[in-house]
Amino acid sequence: MDWRDYITVDPEVCHGKACIAGTRVMVPTVLDNLASGLDAEEIAHRYPSVSRDAVRAAIAYAAAAE
């Protein structure tokens, strides 16, 4: 999986912060949900526009940004 297929950074969307493509759900929001104990399925249920693959891409994005 290439996280670039799921994560976008656009200065016109969410002040240029990394978001799930096609949404305004920011990567930090997904990561915060994971840190609070939700799994990819629960996040996808909470944010219907975010797929389980997009959650995994958010993790990969964060790892690459390290």
PDB file of N, CA, C, O and CB in Angstrom:
ATOM      1  N   MET A   1       0.833  -1.182   0.000  1.00  0.00           N
ATOM      2  CA  MET A   1       0.000   0.000   0.000  1.00  0.00           C
ATOM      3  C   MET A   1       0.880   1.248   0.000  1.00  0.00           C
ATOM      4  O   MET A   1       1.872   1.325   0.724  1.00  0.00           O
ATOM      5  CB  MET A   1      -0.949  -0.003   1.212  1.00  0.00           C
ATOM      6  N   ASP A   2       0.506   2.200  -0.805  1.00  0.00           N
ATOM      7  CA  ASP A   2       1.199   3.483  -0.837  1.00  0.00           C
ATOM      8  C   ASP A   2       0.280   4.508  -0.170  1.00  0.00           C
ATOM      9  O   ASP A   2      -0.818   4.774  -0.660  1.00  0.00           O
ATOM     10  CB  ASP A   2       1.570   3.910  -2.317  1.00  0.00           C
ATOM     11  N   TRP A   3       0.724   5.075   0.934  1.00  0.00           N
ATOM     12  CA  TRP A   3      -0.118   6.019   1.666  1.00  0.00           C
ATOM     13  C   TRP A   3      -0.508   7.218   0.811  1.00  0.00           C
ATOM     14  O   TRP A   3      -1.525   7.862   1.071  1.00  0.00           O
ATOM     15  CB  TRP A   3       0.597   6.492   2.918  1.00  0.00           C
ATOM     16  N   ARG A   4       0.292   7.521  -0.207  1.00  0.00           N
ATOM     17  CA  ARG A   4       0.001   8.664  -1.072  1.00  0.00           C
ATOM     18  C   ARG A   4      -1.316   8.500  -1.847  1.00  0.00           C
ATOM     19  O   ARG A   4      -1.875   9.478  -2.344  1.00  0.00           O
ATOM     20  CB  ARG A   4       1.146   8.868  -2.050  1.00  0.00           C
ATOM     21  N   ASP A   5      -1.798   7.268  -1.941  1.00  0.00           N
ATOM     22  CA  ASP A   5      -3.086   7.021  -2.593  1.00  0.00           C
ATOM     23  C   ASP A   5      -4.261   7.426  -1.700  1.00  0.00           C
ATOM     24  O   ASP A   5      -5.386   7.564  -2.181  1.00  0.00           O
ATOM     25  CB  ASP A   5      -3.208   5.547  -2.973  1.00  0.00           C
ATOM     26  N   TYR A   6      -4.008   7.615  -0.414  1.00  0.00           N
ATOM     27  CA  TYR A   6      -5.076   7.869   0.555  1.00  0.00           C
ATOM     28  C   TYR A   6      -4.954   9.196   1.299  1.00  0.00           C
ATOM     29  O   TYR A   6      -5.939   9.683   1.855  1.00  0.00           O
ATOM     30  CB  TYR A   6      -5.109   6.764   1.548  1.00  0.00           C
ATOM     31  N   ILE A   7      -3.760   9.786   1.316  1.00  0.00           N
ATOM     32  CA  ILE A   7      -3.507  10.990   2.096  1.00  0.00           C
ATOM     33  C   ILE A   7      -3.184  12.143   1.156  1.00  0.00           C
ATOM     34  O   ILE A   7      -2.383  11.993   0.234  1.00  0.00           O
ATOM     35  CB  ILE A   7      -2.355  10.766   3.105  1.00  0.00           C
ATOM     36  N   THR A   8      -3.808  13.292   1.390  1.00  0.00           N
ATOM     37  CA  THR A   8      -3.522  14.480   0.589  1.00  0.00           C
ATOM     38  C   THR A   8      -3.163  15.645   1.499  1.00  0.00           C
ATOM     39  O   THR A   8      -3.591  15.716   2.651  1.00  0.00           O
ATOM     40  CB  THR A   8      -4.727  14.844  -0.302  1.00  0.00           C
ATOM     41  N   VAL A   9      -2.375  16.545   0.957  1.00  0.00           N
ATOM     42  CA  VAL A   9      -2.058  17.803   1.629  1.00  0.00           C
ATOM     43  C   VAL A   9      -2.349  18.898   0.612  1.00  0.00           C
ATOM     44  O   VAL A   9      -1.667  19.023  -0.406  1.00  0.00           O
ATOM     45  CB  VAL A   9      -0.545  17.850   2.146  1.00  0.00           C
ATOM     46  N   ASP A  10      -3.366  19.679   0.907  1.00  0.00           N
ATOM     47  CA  ASP A  10      -3.825  20.723  -0.010  1.00  0.00           C
ATOM     48  C   ASP A  10      -3.997  22.010   0.793  1.00  0.00           C
ATOM     49  O   ASP A  10      -4.756  22.028   1.762  1.00  0.00           O
ATOM     50  CB  ASP A  10      -5.168  20.313  -0.726  1.00  0.00           C
ATOM     51  N   PRO A  11      -3.312  23.079   0.414  1.00  0.00           N
ATOM     52  CA  PRO A  11      -3.432  24.320   1.175  1.00  0.00           C
ATOM     53  C   PRO A  11      -4.862  24.864   1.259  1.00  0.00           C
ATOM     54  O   PRO A  11      -5.167  25.683   2.127  1.00  0.00           O
ATOM     55  CB  PRO A  11      -2.547  25.359   0.566  1.00  0.00           C
ATOM     56  N   GLU A  12      -5.726  24.413   0.368  1.00  0.00           N
ATOM     57  CA  GLU A  12      -7.122  24.868   0.355  1.00  0.00           C
ATOM     58  C   GLU A  12      -8.027  24.029   1.258  1.00  0.00           C
ATOM     59  O   GLU A  12      -9.194  24.370   1.455  1.00  0.00           O
ATOM     60  CB  GLU A  12      -7.659  24.837  -1.063  1.00  0.00           C
ATOM     61  N   VAL A  13      -7.496  22.936   1.808  1.00  0.00           N
ATOM     62  CA  VAL A  13      -8.295  22.035   2.642  1.00  0.00           C
ATOM     63  C   VAL A  13      -7.624  21.908   4.007  1.00  0.00           C
ATOM     64  O   VAL A  13      -6.450  21.550   4.102  1.00  0.00           O
ATOM     65  CB  VAL A  13      -8.457  20.630   1.966  1.00  0.00           C
ATOM     66  N   CYS A  14      -8.375  22.203   5.051  1.00  0.00           N
ATOM     67  CA  CYS A  14      -7.893  22.069   6.438  1.00  0.00           C
ATOM     68  C   CYS A  14      -6.556  22.758   6.661  1.00  0.00           C
ATOM     69  O   CYS A  14      -5.683  22.232   7.351  1.00  0.00           O
ATOM     70  CB  CYS A  14      -7.767  20.602   6.806  1.00  0.00           C
ATOM     71  N   HIS A  15      -6.402  23.938   6.074  1.00  0.00           N
ATOM     72  CA  HIS A  15      -5.193  24.749   6.254  1.00  0.00           C
ATOM     73  C   HIS A  15      -3.914  24.016   5.854  1.00  0.00           C
ATOM     74  O   HIS A  15      -2.846  24.271   6.409  1.00  0.00           O
ATOM     75  CB  HIS A  15      -5.084  25.191   7.694  1.00  0.00           C
ATOM     76  N   GLY A  16      -4.028  23.116   4.898  1.00  0.00           N
ATOM     77  CA  GLY A  16      -2.849  22.414   4.398  1.00  0.00           C
ATOM     78  C   GLY A  16      -2.387  21.249   5.238  1.00  0.00           C
ATOM     79  O   GLY A  16      -1.303  20.713   5.004  1.00  0.00           O
ATOM     80  N   LYS A  17      -3.179  20.844   6.210  1.00  0.00           N
ATOM     81  CA  LYS A  17      -2.821  19.687   7.042  1.00  0.00           C
ATOM     82  C   LYS A  17      -3.169  18.400   6.307  1.00  0.00           C
ATOM     83  O   LYS A  17      -4.089  18.372   5.489  1.00  0.00           O
ATOM     84  CB  LYS A  17      -3.548  19.742   8.416  1.00  0.00           C
ATOM     85  N   ALA A  18      -2.437  17.346   6.601  1.00  0.00           N
ATOM     86  CA  ALA A  18      -2.666  16.057   5.954  1.00  0.00           C
ATOM     87  C   ALA A  18      -4.057  15.527   6.287  1.00  0.00           C
ATOM     88  O   ALA A  18      -4.448  15.447   7.452  1.00  0.00           O
ATOM     89  CB  ALA A  18      -1.594  15.042   6.381  1.00  0.00           C
ATOM     90  N   CYS A  19      -4.796  15.165   5.233  1.00  0.00           N
ATOM     91  CA  CYS A  19      -6.163  14.653   5.373  1.00  0.00           C
ATOM     92  C   CYS A  19      -6.324  13.358   4.575  1.00  0.00           C
ATOM     93  O   CYS A  19      -5.545  13.053   3.672  1.00  0.00           O
ATOM     94  CB  CYS A  19      -7.195  15.711   4.899  1.00  0.00           C
ATOM     95  N   ILE A  20      -7.354  12.620   4.942  1.00  0.00           N
ATOM     96  CA  ILE A  20      -7.745  11.474   4.136  1.00  0.00           C
ATOM     97  C   ILE A  20      -8.302  12.047   2.829  1.00  0.00           C
ATOM     98  O   ILE A  20      -9.151  12.938   2.849  1.00  0.00           O
ATOM     99  CB  ILE A  20      -8.807  10.548   4.887  1.00  0.00           C
ATOM    100  N   ALA A  21      -7.825  11.537   1.711  1.00  0.00           N
ATOM    101  CA  ALA A  21      -8.215  12.052   0.389  1.00  0.00           C
ATOM    102  C   ALA A  21      -9.733  12.091   0.246  1.00  0.00           C
ATOM    103  O   ALA A  21     -10.438  11.143   0.591  1.00  0.00           O
ATOM    104  CB  ALA A  21      -7.604  11.186  -0.731  1.00  0.00           C
ATOM    105  N   GLY A  22     -10.210  13.221  -0.274  1.00  0.00           N
ATOM    106  CA  GLY A  22     -11.633  13.388  -0.538  1.00  0.00           C
ATOM    107  C   GLY A  22     -12.456  13.714   0.693  1.00  0.00           C
ATOM    108  O   GLY A  22     -13.683  13.776   0.614  1.00  0.00           O
ATOM    109  N   THR A  23     -11.805  13.924   1.833  1.00  0.00           N
ATOM    110  CA  THR A  23     -12.524  14.244   3.068  1.00  0.00           C
ATOM    111  C   THR A  23     -11.853  15.437   3.745  1.00  0.00           C
ATOM    112  O   THR A  23     -10.858  15.972   3.258  1.00  0.00           O
ATOM    113  CB  THR A  23     -12.564  13.014   4.028  1.00  0.00           C
ATOM    114  N   ARG A  24     -12.409  15.828   4.850  1.00  0.00           N
ATOM    115  CA  ARG A  24     -11.770  16.819   5.716  1.00  0.00           C
ATOM    116  C   ARG A  24     -11.372  16.173   7.039  1.00  0.00           C
ATOM    117  O   ARG A  24     -11.189  16.858   8.046  1.00  0.00           O
ATOM    118  CB  ARG A  24     -12.712  18.024   5.963  1.00  0.00           C
ATOM    119  N   VAL A  25     -11.242  14.860   7.026  1.00  0.00           N
ATOM    120  CA  VAL A  25     -10.792  14.127   8.213  1.00  0.00           C
ATOM    121  C   VAL A  25      -9.264  14.156   8.202  1.00  0.00           C
ATOM    122  O   VAL A  25      -8.622  13.599   7.312  1.00  0.00           O
ATOM    123  CB  VAL A  25     -11.346  12.637   8.233  1.00  0.00           C
ATOM    124  N   MET A  26      -8.701  14.815   9.210  1.00  0.00           N
ATOM    125  CA  MET A  26      -7.251  14.978   9.256  1.00  0.00           C
ATOM    126  C   MET A  26      -6.566  13.728   9.813  1.00  0.00           C
ATOM    127  O   MET A  26      -7.118  13.013  10.649  1.00  0.00           O
ATOM    128  CB  MET A  26      -6.884  16.198  10.104  1.00  0.00           C
ATOM    129  N   VAL A  27      -5.354  13.490   9.326  1.00  0.00           N
ATOM    130  CA  VAL A  27      -4.573  12.340   9.781  1.00  0.00           C
ATOM    131  C   VAL A  27      -4.433  12.341  11.305  1.00  0.00           C
ATOM    132  O   VAL A  27      -4.614  11.288  11.917  1.00  0.00           O
ATOM    133  CB  VAL A  27      -3.185  12.344   9.122  1.00  0.00           C
ATOM    134  N   PRO A  28      -4.118  13.476  11.948  1.00  0.00           N
ATOM    135  CA  PRO A  28      -4.022  13.450  13.409  1.00  0.00           C
ATOM    136  C   PRO A  28      -5.314  12.988  14.103  1.00  0.00           C
ATOM    137  O   PRO A  28      -5.261  12.381  15.172  1.00  0.00           O
ATOM    138  CB  PRO A  28      -3.653  14.823  13.910  1.00  0.00           C
ATOM    139  N   THR A  29      -6.454  13.271  13.500  1.00  0.00           N
ATOM    140  CA  THR A  29      -7.723  12.811  14.069  1.00  0.00           C
ATOM    141  C   THR A  29      -7.783  11.289  14.049  1.00  0.00           C
ATOM    142  O   THR A  29      -8.195  10.665  15.026  1.00  0.00           O
ATOM    143  CB  THR A  29      -8.921  13.406  13.293  1.00  0.00           C
ATOM    144  N   VAL A  30      -7.372  10.700  12.941  1.00  0.00           N
ATOM    145  CA  VAL A  30      -7.353   9.244  12.828  1.00  0.00           C
ATOM    146  C   VAL A  30      -6.365   8.664  13.846  1.00  0.00           C
ATOM    147  O   VAL A  30      -6.681   7.694  14.535  1.00  0.00           O
ATOM    148  CB  VAL A  30      -6.974   8.807  11.383  1.00  0.00           C
ATOM    149  N   LEU A  31      -5.183   9.253  13.936  1.00  0.00           N
ATOM    150  CA  LEU A  31      -4.168   8.753  14.865  1.00  0.00           C
ATOM    151  C   LEU A  31      -4.619   8.908  16.315  1.00  0.00           C
ATOM    152  O   LEU A  31      -4.364   8.026  17.135  1.00  0.00           O
ATOM    153  CB  LEU A  31      -2.842   9.488  14.649  1.00  0.00           C
ATOM    154  N   ASP A  32      -5.282  10.008  16.640  1.00  0.00           N
ATOM    155  CA  ASP A  32      -5.805  10.198  18.000  1.00  0.00           C
ATOM    156  C   ASP A  32      -6.835   9.125  18.347  1.00  0.00           C
ATOM    157  O   ASP A  32      -6.872   8.628  19.472  1.00  0.00           O
ATOM    158  CB  ASP A  32      -6.433  11.595  18.144  1.00  0.00           C
ATOM    159  N   ASN A  33      -7.668   8.776  17.369  1.00  0.00           N
ATOM    160  CA  ASN A  33      -8.654   7.714  17.595  1.00  0.00           C
ATOM    161  C   ASN A  33      -7.970   6.374  17.836  1.00  0.00           C
ATOM    162  O   ASN A  33      -8.388   5.604  18.700  1.00  0.00           O
ATOM    163  CB  ASN A  33      -9.610   7.606  16.400  1.00  0.00           C
ATOM    164  N   LEU A  34      -6.932   6.104  17.079  1.00  0.00           N
ATOM    165  CA  LEU A  34      -6.172   4.868  17.293  1.00  0.00           C
ATOM    166  C   LEU A  34      -5.529   4.861  18.675  1.00  0.00           C
ATOM    167  O   LEU A  34      -5.558   3.850  19.376  1.00  0.00           O
ATOM    168  CB  LEU A  34      -5.095   4.702  16.207  1.00  0.00           C
ATOM    169  N   ALA A  35      -4.953   5.986  19.058  1.00  0.00           N
ATOM    170  CA  ALA A  35      -4.296   6.091  20.363  1.00  0.00           C
ATOM    171  C   ALA A  35      -5.284   5.919  21.511  1.00  0.00           C
ATOM    172  O   ALA A  35      -4.913   5.453  22.588  1.00  0.00           O
ATOM    173  CB  ALA A  35      -3.588   7.435  20.489  1.00  0.00           C
ATOM    174  N   SER A  36      -6.540   6.295  21.282  1.00  0.00           N
ATOM    175  CA  SER A  36      -7.539   6.143  22.334  1.00  0.00           C
ATOM    176  C   SER A  36      -8.125   4.732  22.389  1.00  0.00           C
ATOM    177  O   SER A  36      -8.986   4.440  23.220  1.00  0.00           O
ATOM    178  CB  SER A  36      -8.650   7.146  22.131  1.00  0.00           C
ATOM    179  N   GLY A  37      -7.648   3.861  21.495  1.00  0.00           N
ATOM    180  CA  GLY A  37      -8.051   2.459  21.573  1.00  0.00           C
ATOM    181  C   GLY A  37      -8.989   1.963  20.496  1.00  0.00           C
ATOM    182  O   GLY A  37      -9.315   0.777  20.463  1.00  0.00           O
ATOM    183  N   LEU A  38      -9.434   2.847  19.608  1.00  0.00           N
ATOM    184  CA  LEU A  38     -10.302   2.381  18.531  1.00  0.00           C
ATOM    185  C   LEU A  38      -9.478   1.632  17.492  1.00  0.00           C
ATOM    186  O   LEU A  38      -8.304   1.941  17.289  1.00  0.00           O
ATOM    187  CB  LEU A  38     -11.053   3.565  17.878  1.00  0.00           C
ATOM    188  N   ASP A  39     -10.081   0.658  16.839  1.00  0.00           N
ATOM    189  CA  ASP A  39      -9.392  -0.024  15.751  1.00  0.00           C
ATOM    190  C   ASP A  39      -9.898   0.536  14.418  1.00  0.00           C
ATOM    191  O   ASP A  39     -10.802   1.371  14.388  1.00  0.00           O
ATOM    192  CB  ASP A  39      -9.613  -1.571  15.830  1.00  0.00           C
ATOM    193  N   ALA A  40      -9.308   0.069  13.327  1.00  0.00           N
ATOM    194  CA  ALA A  40      -9.632   0.599  11.995  1.00  0.00           C
ATOM    195  C   ALA A  40     -11.118   0.449  11.675  1.00  0.00           C
ATOM    196  O   ALA A  40     -11.713   1.338  11.066  1.00  0.00           O
ATOM    197  CB  ALA A  40      -8.798  -0.113  10.924  1.00  0.00           C
ATOM    198  N   GLU A  41     -11.706  -0.644  12.073  1.00  0.00           N
ATOM    199  CA  GLU A  41     -13.133  -0.874  11.811  1.00  0.00           C
ATOM    200  C   GLU A  41     -13.991   0.154  12.553  1.00  0.00           C
ATOM    201  O   GLU A  41     -14.947   0.685  11.989  1.00  0.00           O
ATOM    202  CB  GLU A  41     -13.537  -2.308  12.229  1.00  0.00           C
ATOM    203  N   GLU A  42     -13.654   0.431  13.804  1.00  0.00           N
ATOM    204  CA  GLU A  42     -14.417   1.400  14.593  1.00  0.00           C
ATOM    205  C   GLU A  42     -14.268   2.817  14.043  1.00  0.00           C
ATOM    206  O   GLU A  42     -15.225   3.591  14.030  1.00  0.00           O
ATOM    207  CB  GLU A  42     -13.969   1.360  16.052  1.00  0.00           C
ATOM    208  N   ILE A  43     -13.067   3.144  13.593  1.00  0.00           N
ATOM    209  CA  ILE A  43     -12.846   4.466  13.013  1.00  0.00           C
ATOM    210  C   ILE A  43     -13.638   4.612  11.718  1.00  0.00           C
ATOM    211  O   ILE A  43     -14.254   5.650  11.473  1.00  0.00           O
ATOM    212  CB  ILE A  43     -11.345   4.705  12.755  1.00  0.00           C
ATOM    213  N   ALA A  44     -13.619   3.571  10.892  1.00  0.00           N
ATOM    214  CA  ALA A  44     -14.386   3.598   9.639  1.00  0.00           C
ATOM    215  C   ALA A  44     -15.880   3.738   9.924  1.00  0.00           C
ATOM    216  O   ALA A  44     -16.600   4.393   9.169  1.00  0.00           O
ATOM    217  CB  ALA A  44     -14.121   2.318   8.812  1.00  0.00           C
ATOM    218  N   HIS A  45     -16.338   3.131  10.997  1.00  0.00           N
ATOM    219  CA  HIS A  45     -17.748   3.253  11.370  1.00  0.00           C
ATOM    220  C   HIS A  45     -18.049   4.672  11.875  1.00  0.00           C
ATOM    221  O   HIS A  45     -19.093   5.238  11.552  1.00  0.00           O
ATOM    222  CB  HIS A  45     -18.114   2.206  12.453  1.00  0.00           C
ATOM    223  N   ARG A  46     -17.146   5.234  12.655  1.00  0.00           N
ATOM    224  CA  ARG A  46     -17.334   6.577  13.216  1.00  0.00           C
ATOM    225  C   ARG A  46     -17.253   7.651  12.122  1.00  0.00           C
ATOM    226  O   ARG A  46     -17.973   8.649  12.160  1.00  0.00           O
ATOM    227  CB  ARG A  46     -16.276   6.852  14.306  1.00  0.00           C
ATOM    228  N   TYR A  47     -16.361   7.425  11.149  1.00  0.00           N
ATOM    229  CA  TYR A  47     -16.165   8.357  10.024  1.00  0.00           C
ATOM    230  C   TYR A  47     -16.437   7.587   8.729  1.00  0.00           C
ATOM    231  O   TYR A  47     -15.503   7.043   8.139  1.00  0.00           O
ATOM    232  CB  TYR A  47     -14.698   8.977  10.026  1.00  0.00           C
ATOM    233  N   PRO A  48     -17.674   7.529   8.280  1.00  0.00           N
ATOM    234  CA  PRO A  48     -18.028   6.699   7.118  1.00  0.00           C
ATOM    235  C   PRO A  48     -17.249   7.008   5.839  1.00  0.00           C
ATOM    236  O   PRO A  48     -17.158   6.154   4.957  1.00  0.00           O
ATOM    237  CB  PRO A  48     -19.478   6.853   6.837  1.00  0.00           C
ATOM    238  N   SER A  49     -16.693   8.198   5.725  1.00  0.00           N
ATOM    239  CA  SER A  49     -15.926   8.532   4.519  1.00  0.00           C
ATOM    240  C   SER A  49     -14.482   8.024   4.592  1.00  0.00           C
ATOM    241  O   SER A  49     -13.713   8.195   3.647  1.00  0.00           O
ATOM    242  CB  SER A  49     -15.927  10.044   4.302  1.00  0.00           C
ATOM    243  N   VAL A  50     -14.118   7.399   5.717  1.00  0.00           N
ATOM    244  CA  VAL A  50     -12.753   6.892   5.920  1.00  0.00           C
ATOM    245  C   VAL A  50     -12.781   5.367   5.895  1.00  0.00           C
ATOM    246  O   VAL A  50     -13.458   4.733   6.705  1.00  0.00           O
ATOM    247  CB  VAL A  50     -12.151   7.413   7.269  1.00  0.00           C
ATOM    248  N   SER A  51     -12.041   4.794   4.962  1.00  0.00           N
ATOM    249  CA  SER A  51     -11.988   3.332   4.854  1.00  0.00           C
ATOM    250  C   SER A  51     -10.933   2.758   5.812  1.00  0.00           C
ATOM    251  O   SER A  51     -10.087   3.483   6.334  1.00  0.00           O
ATOM    252  CB  SER A  51     -11.675   2.907   3.393  1.00  0.00           C
ATOM    253  N   ARG A  52     -11.007   1.464   6.024  1.00  0.00           N
ATOM    254  CA  ARG A  52      -9.981   0.792   6.841  1.00  0.00           C
ATOM    255  C   ARG A  52      -8.609   0.961   6.201  1.00  0.00           C
ATOM    256  O   ARG A  52      -7.616   1.136   6.907  1.00  0.00           O
ATOM    257  CB  ARG A  52     -10.310  -0.719   7.013  1.00  0.00           C
ATOM    258  N   ASP A  53      -8.540   0.912   4.873  1.00  0.00           N
ATOM    259  CA  ASP A  53      -7.259   1.120   4.191  1.00  0.00           C
ATOM    260  C   ASP A  53      -6.739   2.535   4.427  1.00  0.00           C
ATOM    261  O   ASP A  53      -5.532   2.735   4.560  1.00  0.00           O
ATOM    262  CB  ASP A  53      -7.403   0.855   2.682  1.00  0.00           C
ATOM    263  N   ALA A  54      -7.628   3.507   4.481  1.00  0.00           N
ATOM    264  CA  ALA A  54      -7.209   4.881   4.745  1.00  0.00           C
ATOM    265  C   ALA A  54      -6.638   5.015   6.154  1.00  0.00           C
ATOM    266  O   ALA A  54      -5.701   5.782   6.374  1.00  0.00           O
ATOM    267  CB  ALA A  54      -8.386   5.845   4.556  1.00  0.00           C
ATOM    268  N   VAL A  55      -7.194   4.279   7.100  1.00  0.00           N
ATOM    269  CA  VAL A  55      -6.652   4.278   8.464  1.00  0.00           C
ATOM    270  C   VAL A  55      -5.233   3.721   8.449  1.00  0.00           C
ATOM    271  O   VAL A  55      -4.333   4.282   9.074  1.00  0.00           O
ATOM    272  CB  VAL A  55      -7.553   3.446   9.422  1.00  0.00           C
ATOM    273  N   ARG A  56      -5.039   2.628   7.740  1.00  0.00           N
ATOM    274  CA  ARG A  56      -3.688   2.045   7.637  1.00  0.00           C
ATOM    275  C   ARG A  56      -2.739   3.012   6.929  1.00  0.00           C
ATOM    276  O   ARG A  56      -1.562   3.098   7.280  1.00  0.00           O
ATOM    277  CB  ARG A  56      -3.733   0.691   6.877  1.00  0.00           C
ATOM    278  N   ALA A  57      -3.243   3.731   5.944  1.00  0.00           N
ATOM    279  CA  ALA A  57      -2.420   4.721   5.242  1.00  0.00           C
ATOM    280  C   ALA A  57      -2.020   5.857   6.180  1.00  0.00           C
ATOM    281  O   ALA A  57      -0.905   6.369   6.084  1.00  0.00           O
ATOM    282  CB  ALA A  57      -3.173   5.282   4.021  1.00  0.00           C
ATOM    283  N   ALA A  58      -2.910   6.255   7.081  1.00  0.00           N
ATOM    284  CA  ALA A  58      -2.584   7.304   8.049  1.00  0.00           C
ATOM    285  C   ALA A  58      -1.433   6.864   8.951  1.00  0.00           C
ATOM    286  O   ALA A  58      -0.561   7.663   9.291  1.00  0.00           O
ATOM    287  CB  ALA A  58      -3.820   7.661   8.899  1.00  0.00           C
ATOM    288  N   ILE A  59      -1.439   5.605   9.329  1.00  0.00           N
ATOM    289  CA  ILE A  59      -0.340   5.062  10.139  1.00  0.00           C
ATOM    290  C   ILE A  59       0.950   5.080   9.341  1.00  0.00           C
ATOM    291  O   ILE A  59       1.997   5.471   9.856  1.00  0.00           O
ATOM    292  CB  ILE A  59      -0.659   3.623  10.611  1.00  0.00           C
ATOM    293  N   ALA A  60       0.882   4.659   8.087  1.00  0.00           N
ATOM    294  CA  ALA A  60       2.075   4.640   7.228  1.00  0.00           C
ATOM    295  C   ALA A  60       2.592   6.063   7.003  1.00  0.00           C
ATOM    296  O   ALA A  60       3.802   6.289   6.980  1.00  0.00           O
ATOM    297  CB  ALA A  60       1.758   3.963   5.867  1.00  0.00           C
ATOM    298  N   TYR A  61       1.689   7.007   6.839  1.00  0.00           N
ATOM    299  CA  TYR A  61       2.078   8.414   6.657  1.00  0.00           C
ATOM    300  C   TYR A  61       2.829   8.904   7.889  1.00  0.00           C
ATOM    301  O   TYR A  61       3.881   9.533   7.772  1.00  0.00           O
ATOM    302  CB  TYR A  61       0.830   9.309   6.393  1.00  0.00           C
ATOM    303  N   ALA A  62       2.295   8.617   9.053  1.00  0.00           N
ATOM    304  CA  ALA A  62       2.938   9.053  10.287  1.00  0.00           C
ATOM    305  C   ALA A  62       4.316   8.413  10.447  1.00  0.00           C
ATOM    306  O   ALA A  62       5.257   9.066  10.898  1.00  0.00           O
ATOM    307  CB  ALA A  62       2.059   8.717  11.491  1.00  0.00           C
ATOM    308  N   ALA A  63       4.432   7.160  10.083  1.00  0.00           N
ATOM    309  CA  ALA A  63       5.733   6.479  10.168  1.00  0.00           C
ATOM    310  C   ALA A  63       6.735   7.100   9.191  1.00  0.00           C
ATOM    311  O   ALA A  63       7.912   7.252   9.517  1.00  0.00           O
ATOM    312  CB  ALA A  63       5.574   4.966   9.876  1.00  0.00           C
ATOM    313  N   ALA A  64       6.269   7.453   8.011  1.00  0.00           N
ATOM    314  CA  ALA A  64       7.163   8.047   7.003  1.00  0.00           C
ATOM    315  C   ALA A  64       7.579   9.459   7.395  1.00  0.00           C
ATOM    316  O   ALA A  64       8.662   9.910   7.020  1.00  0.00           O
ATOM    317  CB  ALA A  64       6.481   8.070   5.629  1.00  0.00           C
ATOM    318  N   ALA A  65       6.736  10.160   8.141  1.00  0.00           N
ATOM    319  CA  ALA A  65       7.023  11.531   8.537  1.00  0.00           C
ATOM    320  C   ALA A  65       8.018  11.599   9.686  1.00  0.00           C
ATOM    321  O   ALA A  65       8.524  12.674  10.007  1.00  0.00           O
ATOM    322  CB  ALA A  65       5.747  12.236   8.925  1.00  0.00           C
ATOM    323  N   GLU A  66       8.294  10.490  10.288  1.00  0.00           N
ATOM    324  CA  GLU A  66       9.207  10.434  11.436  1.00  0.00           C
ATOM    325  C   GLU A  66      10.590  10.876  11.095  1.00  0.00           C
ATOM    326  O   GLU A  66      11.466  10.882  11.959  1.00  0.00           O
ATOM    327  CB  GLU A  66       9.262   9.056  11.991  1.00  0.00           C
TER     328      GLU A  66
END
